[in-house]
Amino acid sequence: MAEIEINTKIFRKDNLDIVYSITGKKHLNGILHYKLKSDNSEEIFLSEYAVNDRFVTEQKYCAESNNSVSRLFTKLINKGYKIGKSNEK
């Protein structure tokens, strides 16, 4: 696992619309932890294992195919999302 640099933007894998910035690093109990901050949350510490499992870096995100639609909407579209009133029969 490559170490992620400070001020790198990372995205949640399950919702690519949520962006976090790495604002610091700290070794706790021999494990590297990253300090993360988003626009609407307080700073949190996550281990490097959690970050690598749940997040993707900006470089990897941009290298993937065009990700203009979030995964949630992609799943809805693929499952046949229908537009209309919810109580139509």
C-alpha positions as CSV (number, residue, x, y, z in Angstrom):
1,M,0.0,0.0,0.0
2,A,1.4,3.3,-1.0
3,E,1.2,6.1,1.5
4,I,-1.2,8.9,0.6
5,E,0.2,12.5,0.7
6,I,-1.3,15.3,2.8
7,N,-3.8,17.6,0.9
8,T,-4.8,14.7,-1.4
9,K,-8.5,14.5,-2.2
10,I,-10.1,11.1,-1.7
11,F,-13.6,9.9,-2.6
12,R,-15.9,7.4,-0.8
13,K,-16.2,4.3,-3.0
14,D,-19.9,3.9,-2.2
15,N,-20.8,7.6,-2.9
16,L,-18.3,9.3,-5.2
17,D,-20.0,12.7,-4.6
18,I,-18.5,12.9,-1.1
19,V,-15.0,14.3,-1.1
20,Y,-12.5,14.3,1.8
21,S,-9.1,15.9,2.1
22,I,-6.2,14.4,4.0
23,T,-5.2,17.0,6.5
24,G,-2.7,15.0,8.5
25,K,-1.0,11.7,9.3
26,K,-0.2,10.0,12.6
27,H,1.1,6.6,13.7
28,L,-1.0,5.1,16.4
29,N,-0.1,1.6,17.8
30,G,2.2,1.0,14.9
31,I,-0.5,1.7,12.3
32,L,-0.6,4.7,10.0
33,H,-3.8,6.8,10.5
34,Y,-5.0,9.6,8.2
35,K,-6.8,12.7,9.4
36,L,-9.7,13.3,7.0
37,K,-11.9,16.4,6.6
38,S,-14.8,17.1,4.3
39,D,-16.7,20.4,3.7
40,N,-19.5,19.4,6.0
41,S,-17.9,17.2,8.7
42,E,-15.5,17.4,11.5
43,E,-12.0,16.0,11.2
44,I,-11.8,12.2,11.8
45,F,-8.9,9.7,12.0
46,L,-9.1,6.5,10.0
47,S,-6.5,3.7,9.7
48,E,-4.7,3.3,6.4
49,Y,-6.5,-0.1,6.0
50,A,-9.9,1.6,6.3
51,V,-9.0,4.4,3.9
52,N,-7.7,1.9,1.3
53,D,-10.8,-0.2,1.7
54,R,-13.5,2.6,1.6
55,F,-11.9,5.4,-0.4
56,V,-10.3,6.0,-3.8
57,T,-7.8,8.7,-4.4
58,E,-8.3,11.5,-6.9
59,Q,-5.7,10.1,-9.3
60,K,-7.4,6.7,-9.4
61,Y,-10.9,8.3,-9.6
62,C,-9.8,10.4,-12.6
63,A,-8.0,7.5,-14.2
64,E,-11.2,5.4,-14.2
65,S,-13.8,5.8,-17.0
66,N,-15.9,8.9,-17.0
67,N,-17.6,9.0,-13.6
68,S,-20.2,11.7,-14.1
69,V,-23.1,9.8,-12.4
70,S,-22.9,8.6,-8.9
71,R,-23.0,4.8,-8.2
72,L,-26.4,5.1,-6.6
73,F,-28.0,6.6,-9.7
74,T,-26.2,4.1,-11.9
75,K,-27.7,1.2,-9.9
76,L,-31.1,2.8,-10.1
77,I,-30.8,3.3,-13.9
78,N,-29.6,-0.2,-14.4
79,K,-32.5,-1.7,-12.4
80,G,-35.0,0.1,-14.6
81,Y,-35.8,3.3,-12.6
82,K,-39.2,4.7,-13.7
83,I,-40.3,8.3,-13.6
84,G,-43.9,8.9,-12.5
85,K,-46.1,9.3,-9.5
86,S,-45.5,6.7,-6.8
87,N,-49.1,5.8,-6.4
88,E,-49.9,5.3,-10.1
89,K,-51.5,2.0,-11.0
